[in-house]
Amino acid sequence: MRSLPIFIRRIVLGAAALGALALPASAHHGWAWTQDGFFELTGTITAIDYGNPHPTLDVEANGEVWRVDLATPRATANAGFTEDTAAVGDEVTAIGNRSRDETEKHMKAVRIIVKGQTYDVYPDRVPSN
């Protein structure tokens, strides 16, 4: 690497540093971090975040707080789940895939049910009945 011009070395080192920083951020994107088979969680919403990269719900169930990831903000809104859909204190059922690491209380939802309304945030992944 010493034989490369200094500006190229800086570019290579900068790209490597950015790549290393991006690993933790990308760890929970996609589906590879989730188990196969569907998981259902019913509880009370304790927090809601509609921000990027995807909205999340914190759900208390059986004395434990779970993090429930939804789809991207646009896909979640297209499913009808918007900032006015649910509130802290509402009961929610989330259907999706839980983390492969069973010590984590974390799942990625494909379907959310609140106040009797169903929102398929990943319609192509919803389990068939």
N, C-alpha and C positions, 0 to 999 in steps of 0.2 A: 504494500500500500504506500510505502515511502516513495516509490518511484512515480506515483501519480502526482499531477499538479495539485497544489494546496486547495484550490477551489473545488476540485473533484473529491478530494478526501473529505472536505467539509460537507459536501452534499451527501456522500455515502454515510458518514457518521451521523449526520442529521436525520437521514432516512431511517437508519438503524435505531436511533433514539426514539423517533416517533413510533416506529413499529413496536418497540418494547412498551411504550406507554399505552398503545392501543390495545394490547392483549387483555388487560383486566377489564377494559370497557367493553370489549366484544365477547367476553366470557359467557354472557347470558343472552346473546342474540342468536336467532335461529332456534333449532329444536334439539341439537345434539346434547344439550345439558339436561334434557328431560327424559323421563322414563317412557317406555312404550306402554300402551294401555291407558285408558282414561281414569281420571281421579275426580271425585266430586267432593267439594268443600262447601258446607253451609255454616254461616255465622253472621256476625254483626260487623258492619263497616266501621272501622275506627279512624281511618284516614283515606283521603282520595287525592291523587295527583294526576292532573290531565296533561302534564308536560311531555316533552320529548325525552328519550327516543320512543317511549310508549307510555300511555297512562298506566297507573298502578292503583290497586286497592290494598289497604291493610285490613285484614279480616280476622276478628277474634272468634275462635272456635275451640270449644273445650279447654278454655283457659290458656290457649296459645295464640299468638298473633302470626298470621301467615301473610306473606307478600304475594299478591296476585297480579301478574303482568297481563296486560291486554295487548291488542294489536297496536299498530301505529296510530297516532292521533286521528289521521284522516280515515283509516279503515274502521276505527272504533266509532267515530262520528257517523260514517256511512252505514254502520249497523244500527244507528239510532241511539247509541249510548253517548250522551253529551254531558256537559257540565250540570245540566238541570235534571238528569235522569235519576241520580242517586245522591244520598246525603249521608253524612256520618250518623250512625244510629240505625240505618236501614238494614234489614236482613237481606242477605244475598246468598245465592247459590252459584258457585263457579264450577264449571266442568272443563277439564283440560288435562294437562300432563304435569305431574309434579317433578321436582328436581331429582336427578339420579342420586344426589347426596341426601340421604334420608335424614341427616342431622339438620338440614336446611328446611325451614318452613317456607317454601317458595314453590310457586307453580305458574304455568303459563296457561291462561284460560282461552278456550275456543268459544265458549258460551257462558253468558252471564244472565241470571234471572233475578230481577228486582221488581218488587210490587206486582208480581204476576206477569210481568212482561219479559220476553225472551229476546236477548241480543246476541246474535251470532257474529262475533268479531273476527273469526276465521271460518267463514261458512263452508269452505272446501275441506275443513278438517273436523267438522261436527260429527259426532258418532251417529251412526244410523240406529234407529230404534228397533 
